[in-house]
Amino acid sequence: MEKKSRFLVWLIFGLLLSILPITASVFYLIGLDATGMTWGQAFYKVISKGELLLVCFSILGANVADLLNNECSNSLAQKTLIGFSLFLCFAMIFLFPVISTNQTFDKDISFNVSWIFLVLSTVMCSISLLTERK
C-alpha cells in the first residue's frame, strides 16, 4: 500500500474512529445538561478526565505493531520511531492514573497534557506512516 493511502486509512480508522467515543461523550453531556453548557465547556469537561490519553495510547500501540510488522528501509529510523512511541506510551501509563483518579488534580493541566499527547501521538504516527518501507 502506498504512503498516501496508508496515511488515509490510518487517519480514518485509526484516529477518527478512536475519537468517536469522546465525541459521543460531549454530545451526551450537552444533552443531559439543563444549565446551558456550551460545546467548549462540555469538550473541556470530557477531555480533562484523561480519556484522550487512552486514545493516544492505543494509536501509539498500533503504530509500534505496524513498525514491527513492516520493516522500514532505514533500520535506525525504525528503532527511533519505536523508541519514541514506547516512551510516549510509558509516559501515558504513569500520567493516566494520576489524572483520572485524583480529584484534586488541576483540570487545566490535564486538559493541556491530553492535547499535547494527542498532537505528539499524531505526529509520531504520521512520521511512521510516511517513512519508507521495504
N, C-alpha and C positions, 0 to 999 in steps of 0.2 A: 504494500500500500504506500502510495507516495506521501510525502510530508504534509502537504496541504489537506488531503483527505483524512489522514490520521489525526491531524490537529482538529479538524471539524468534527470528527466522530468523538474525540475526547471532549471538546467544548460542549457538545450537545448531551452526550450520555454520561460523561464523567463529571463535568462541573454543573451544568444547568439542572440535570436530574437530581444531583446531590443537594442542591439548594432548595428544591421544591418543598420539602417538609418545613423548612424555616419560613418560606413564603406562605405556606398554609397556616403556620402559627400566627403570622402577622394578620392575615385575614380573619382568623379565629378571634384574636384579641380585639380587633376592630368591631367584629360582630357582637361580641359579648359586652363591650364597654358601653355604658349608658351615659358616661360623663363627657363624651365628645373627644375621645382620644384621637390625636392626629396620626397619620400614617407614619410620620417620623418618630413620634413617641412610641408607637407600637413596635416599629422596627428596632428602635433603641432598646426597648424592654426585652425583646426576643434575643437580640444579638448579645446583650450584656450578660446573659446567663452562661455563655461559653459554648453553646451548641455548635457554633460555626467552627470551633476548633475540631470537633468530631468530623465535620465535613472535610476540613483541611487534612486531617489525619488519614481519612480513607482515600482521598485523592493522592496524597503522597505515597501511601502504601501501594496503590495501584501503579504509581509511577516507578517505584522500586521494582515491583514484579515485572513491569514491562521492560525496564532496563536489564534485568537479569535474563529475561527470555530472548530479547532481541539485542544481540551484541552490537555495540557501536563500532564504527570504523576506527575511532581513536579510543584505545582502552583506558588511557589516563582520563579522558573526558567522562567516560562511563563510570569509572571509580569515583571521580569527583562528584558527579551528579548523584550517585547512590549515597555517598558520604553526606552531602548537604541535605539530601532528602531524609536520611535517617536521623541526622542531627535535629532537623525541624520536628520530626516525629517524636523524638525523645523529649524535646523541649515542651511539646504539647502534652505529653504524658504527665509531666510534672506540673504544668500550668492548669490543666483542666480540673483536677480535683480541688485545687485552691480556689479557682473561680466559681465552680458550680456548687460547692458545699459551704463556702464561707459567706455567711450573710452580711458580714461587715466589710467585705472586700469592695473597694471603690468600683462602682458600676462604670464610671468613665474610663478607668484604666482597663477593665475587662472588655469594654466595647472597642477601645482602640487596639488592644492586643489582638482581639479576634480579627479585626480588619487587617492589621499588619500581617498576621499569619495567612489570611486569605490571599493577600497580594503576593507574599513570598511563595506560597504554595503554587499559585497560578503561574508566576514567573518561572519557578523551578520546573514545573511540568511542561510549560511552553518551550523552554530551552531543551528539555529532554526530548520532546516530540520532534523538534526541528533539527536535532543532532543527526548527522549522517549515520545510517545503519549499514551493516554488511549485507 
